């Protein structure tokens, strides 16, 4: 996992917001972009700010954990 400013290749990523996000509030969610080797996560309120980058296996573990919590 890395946490660093989104400078560089971040502008080339295709960011997606959760379908559970309230469409009336554009700044209330995280955004996710995927590449073959990395899952990029950022705060939709600060798209130019820091990103969290995870290995796909770590993202899958997080999603499985989150699904069990809901």
N, C-alpha and C positions, 0 to 999 in steps of 0.2 A: 504494500500500500504506500502511495506517495501523496503528499499534499504540497502543492506548489502553485504559484500564480499561473494563470491560464495563457500566458504569452506563448507565442509560437504557433503550433499546429491547431490550436483550439478553434480558430476561425474556420478551419476546413472541416470540422466535425459537423455531423447532422444531429442536432439536439432534439430530443423528444421529451414532452412533459407527460406525466401520468394521466391516464384517462379518468382517474379519480379526482383530479384537480378541479376545483370550482372554476369554470370558465368565466365567471363574472369577476373573479379576482385574479388578474394575470400574474401577480407576484406571490402566490401562496404555495409554491411547490418547488421541488427539485427538478432538474432536468438531467437526462441521461443520454450519453452518446456512446456508441460502441464501435470498436475497431476489432480486428481479428484477435489481438492479444491483450486488449485493455478495455475496461469499462470506465468511462469518465463521468463524474457526477459533479454538478454545480448547483448553486442556489439561484433560482430564477430571478430573485431580486437583485442579484449582483453577477450578471453573466460574465463580466470582465474580471471578476475576483478569483479567488483560489478554487482549485478543482481537487477533488479526491479521485485518485486513480486506483483501480483494483484489478487484480487478475480475474479472469472469468470464473474460475473456481471459487474465489472468495465472494464474488457477487452472487453466485448461485447459492452458496451457504447462507448469505445474508437474506436473500429473498425467501428461502425455505424457512429460516428462523422467523422472519417477519410474518409470513403466512400463518405460522403456528400461533402467533401472538394475537391475531385478529379474530 
